[in-house]
Amino acid sequence: MRQAITLSALGLGTTSPNPPVGCVILNQHGAVVGAGFHRRKGEPHAEAHALNAAGDAACGGTAVVTLEPCNHVGVTPACRQELINAGVSRVVIAVMDPTSRGEGGASMLAAAGVEVETDVLRNEALTVLEPWLTATVRRRPYLTWAFAAEGGHQSAAEERGLLDLRANADLVLAGKTVDEGIPGGHASAHFALPDDADMGVALLLWLSAAYDAGARSVLVVGHEHGAGMRPHLDAVDELVVSVPRTDPSRALEVVQSDLILIGFRLVEVTAHADSLTSRMRRVRR
């Protein structure tokens, strides 16, 4: 399952509106014979890639997948049917899909005589799937705001960090420009850029429009968006704040007591040669 989770992350930034999913196929003896991930909507799902790699070795084997196999025929065939057709005898699932149609892929697999095990390493799979799941359940993109505290100049380390954040996001708002996190990464038939963002009273409306256009994760970059973002912090899922390294005598100026905002928990602190980056995630009940 950890191999499948790692594979699923290769689809971050390009799969939306579909989820990033990974799949590994084991033969009857427990050896890995196939693996795959979903890259973008309209292309084969993770299970299809993995089954294609496994070939006849999948028969009687096990499929390990990060998200419940889909139960509907859309742009591509239903994954649960492809697993059944391949003769897979067991399917191991990390996270159940809240968008399952009808009885759900897991139920249909079980009805076909396939052994199904669920919630395997679920929390680890959520490290990749949580933004998509959060956005799908509430119908608004997962929102990350990244900035340098006090509007400080971005260091080279901070810029490298922003590149990493961009690669995980469907949309990036930097200054007044909205673009794909990975330019040209999504399937144009199923994804579109929304109109320019208004960080004021229309933020939630813009996020809803972005969701309708196919985005499931949005990154807002820059301290200059503070006036528009701070009144809507309840819509922010993650904060990424960079501060400069400093002499101990200036510690209070650089890392102030309100750096970790109420309603957020600190999940990561990364030290760079000339800066410190804190990553905070909204506390969910």
C-alpha positions in Angstrom: 0.0 0.0 0.0 2.8 2.4 0.7 4.1 1.8 -2.8 0.7 2.6 -4.2 0.5 5.8 -2.1 3.8 6.9 -3.4 2.7 6.2 -6.9 -0.5 8.2 -6.4 1.5 11.3 -5.6 2.9 11.3 -9.1 -0.6 12.5 -10.2 -0.8 15.5 -7.9 -1.3 18.7 -9.8 -2.7 17.0 -13.0 -5.5 14.6 -12.1 -8.3 17.1 -11.1 -11.2 17.0 -11.2 -10.3 13.3 -10.7 -8.5 12.1 -7.6 -4.8 11.1 -7.5 -4.8 7.3 -7.2 -2.1 4.6 -7.2 -2.5 0.9 -7.6 -0.2 -2.1 -7.2 -1.0 -5.7 -8.5 0.4 -8.8 -6.7 0.3 -12.2 -8.3 -0.9 -15.4 -6.5 2.5 -15.7 -4.8 2.5 -12.1 -3.4 5.1 -10.7 -5.9 4.5 -7.3 -7.4 3.7 -7.8 -11.1 2.1 -4.4 -12.0 1.8 -0.8 -10.8 0.3 2.4 -12.1 -1.2 5.8 -11.2 -3.8 8.1 -12.7 -2.3 11.0 -14.5 -5.3 13.0 -15.8 -9.0 12.8 -16.5 -9.8 11.0 -19.7 -6.8 8.8 -19.5 -6.7 5.2 -17.9 -7.2 5.0 -14.2 -4.5 3.6 -11.9 -6.1 0.2 -11.8 -6.1 0.0 -15.6 -2.4 0.9 -15.9 -1.5 -1.6 -13.2 -3.5 -4.4 -14.8 -2.0 -3.7 -18.2 1.4 -4.0 -16.7 0.5 -7.2 -14.9 -1.2 -9.0 -17.8 -2.3 -12.5 -17.1 -0.3 -12.6 -13.8 -3.1 -10.5 -12.3 -5.5 -13.5 -12.4 -6.0 -14.9 -8.9 -3.8 -12.1 -7.5 -4.4 -9.0 -5.3 -5.0 -5.4 -6.3 -3.8 -2.8 -3.8 -5.4 0.6 -4.4 -5.4 3.9 -2.5 -9.0 4.8 -3.3 -12.1 2.6 -3.8 -12.3 1.4 -7.4 -14.9 3.4 -9.3 -18.3 1.9 -10.0 -19.4 4.0 -13.0 -18.7 4.2 -16.7 -17.6 7.7 -17.7 -14.8 8.8 -19.9 -13.1 5.4 -19.0 -14.6 2.0 -18.0 -15.5 1.2 -14.4 -12.4 0.1 -12.6 -14.3 -2.5 -10.5 -15.3 -4.3 -13.7 -11.8 -4.2 -15.1 -10.6 -5.9 -11.9 -13.3 -8.5 -12.1 -12.6 -9.2 -15.8 -8.9 -9.6 -14.9 -9.7 -12.4 -12.5 -8.3 -10.6 -9.4 -9.3 -12.5 -6.3 -8.7 -9.8 -3.6 -8.8 -6.0 -3.5 -7.2 -4.0 -0.7 -8.4 -0.4 -0.4 -7.0 2.5 1.7 -9.8 5.1 1.4 -13.5 4.7 0.5 -14.8 7.0 -2.2 -17.5 9.4 -1.1 -18.5 9.9 -4.8 -19.2 6.2 -5.4 -22.4 5.8 -7.5 -24.9 3.1 -6.8 -23.7 0.5 -4.3 -20.1 1.5 -4.7 -17.1 -0.3 -6.3 -16.3 -2.3 -3.1 -19.8 -3.7 -2.8 -19.9 -4.7 -6.5 -16.5 -6.4 -6.2 -17.7 -8.3 -3.1 -20.9 -9.3 -4.9 -18.8 -10.8 -7.7 -17.0 -13.0 -5.2 -13.8 -10.8 -4.8 -12.4 -10.6 -1.3 -12.4 -6.9 -0.3 -10.4 -5.3 2.6 -10.8 -1.6 3.4 -9.2 1.1 5.5 -5.7 -0.3 5.1 -3.2 2.5 5.9 -6.0 5.0 5.4 -4.3 7.9 7.3 -1.1 7.5 5.2 -3.1 7.5 2.0 -4.8 10.7 3.1 -1.4 12.5 2.9 -2.1 12.5 -0.9 -5.9 12.2 -1.0 -7.0 14.6 1.7 -7.1 17.8 -0.4 -9.2 16.1 -3.1 -11.5 14.5 -0.6 -11.9 17.8 1.3 -12.7 19.7 -1.8 -15.1 17.0 -3.1 -17.1 16.8 0.1 -17.6 20.6 0.5 -17.5 21.5 -3.3 -14.8 24.1 -2.9 -11.1 23.7 -3.6 -8.6 23.0 -0.9 -6.9 26.4 -0.3 -3.3 27.0 0.7 -1.9 30.5 1.4 1.9 30.8 1.3 3.7 34.1 2.1 6.8 35.6 3.6 6.0 37.1 7.0 5.9 40.9 7.0 6.1 40.9 3.2 9.8 40.1 3.3 11.8 39.4 0.1 11.6 35.8 -0.9 14.9 34.0 -0.5 16.1 31.3 -3.0 15.1 28.6 -0.5 11.6 30.1 -0.3 11.3 30.2 -4.1 12.3 26.6 -4.3 9.7 25.7 -1.7 7.0 27.6 -3.7 7.9 25.6 -6.8 7.2 22.4 -4.8 3.9 23.8 -3.6 3.0 24.8 -7.1 3.5 21.2 -8.3 0.8 20.0 -5.8 -1.8 22.7 -6.8 -4.3 22.8 -9.6 -4.4 26.6 -9.6 -1.9 29.2 -8.4 -2.7 32.9 -7.8 0.5 34.9 -7.7 0.0 38.7 -7.8 -3.0 39.1 -10.0 -2.2 36.2 -12.3 -4.1 32.8 -12.2 -2.4 29.9 -13.8 -2.1 26.1 -13.5 0.3 24.9 -10.9 1.8 22.7 -13.6 1.3 24.7 -16.8 -0.7 22.5 -19.3 -0.8 19.7 -16.8 -4.6 19.1 -16.9 -6.8 17.7 -19.6 -8.2 20.8 -21.3 -11.5 19.0 -22.0 -12.2 18.7 -18.3 -10.4 21.7 -16.8 -10.4 25.4 -17.4 -8.9 28.5 -15.8 -11.5 30.6 -13.9 -11.7 34.4 -14.3 -9.4 36.6 -12.3 -9.7 36.2 -8.6 -11.2 38.8 -6.2 -9.6 38.3 -2.8 -12.2 40.5 -1.2 -15.8 39.7 -0.6 -16.1 37.5 -3.7 -13.4 35.0 -2.6 -15.8 32.2 -1.8 -17.7 32.8 -5.1 -14.4 32.6 -7.0 -13.4 29.4 -5.3 -16.8 27.9 -6.2 -16.2 28.9 -9.8 -12.8 27.4 -9.7 -14.3 24.1 -8.4 -16.8 24.1 -11.2 -14.0 24.6 -13.7 -12.3 21.5 -12.4 -9.9 22.7 -9.7 -9.6 20.8 -6.4 -6.6 22.6 -4.9 -5.6 26.3 -5.0 -2.4 28.0 -3.9 -2.4 31.7 -3.2 1.1 33.2 -3.1 2.2 36.4 -1.4 1.8 38.7 1.6 0.1 41.2 -0.5 -3.1 39.1 -0.5 -3.4 39.5 3.3 -6.1 42.2 3.2 -8.3 39.9 1.1 -7.4 36.6 2.8 -7.4 37.4 6.5 -11.2 38.1 6.6 -11.7 34.6 5.1 -9.2 32.5 7.0 -12.0 30.1 7.7 -11.7 29.1 4.0 -8.0 28.5 4.3 -6.9 24.9 4.8 -3.2 25.4 5.0 -0.8 28.3 5.8 2.8 28.2 4.7 4.8 31.1 6.3 8.5 31.9 5.8 10.6 34.0 8.1 14.2 35.0 7.8 17.0 33.5 9.9 18.1 36.0 12.4 20.2 36.8 15.4 18.7 35.7 18.8 18.3 39.4 19.8 15.7 39.8 17.0 13.8 36.5 17.7 10.7 38.3 19.0 10.5 40.4 15.9 10.8 37.5 13.5 8.8 34.7 15.1 5.9 36.4 16.9 3.4 34.8 19.2 0.5 34.9 16.6 2.5 33.1 13.9 0.5 30.0 14.6 -3.0 31.1 14.2 -5.9 29.9 16.3 -7.7 27.1 14.5 -4.5 25.8 12.9 -1.9 23.2 14.0 1.8 23.2 13.2 2.6 20.2 11.0 6.0 20.9 9.6 8.9 23.3 10.2 11.7 23.4 7.7 15.0 25.2 8.2 16.8 26.6 5.2 20.2 28.3 5.0 18.7 31.8 5.2 15.0 31.2 6.3 12.6 29.1 8.2 9.3 27.8 6.8 6.3 26.8 9.0 3.5 24.8 7.6 0.1 24.9 9.4 -3.0 22.9 8.7 -6.6 23.7 9.8 -7.8 21.7 12.8 -10.8 19.6 11.7 -13.4 18.2 14.1 
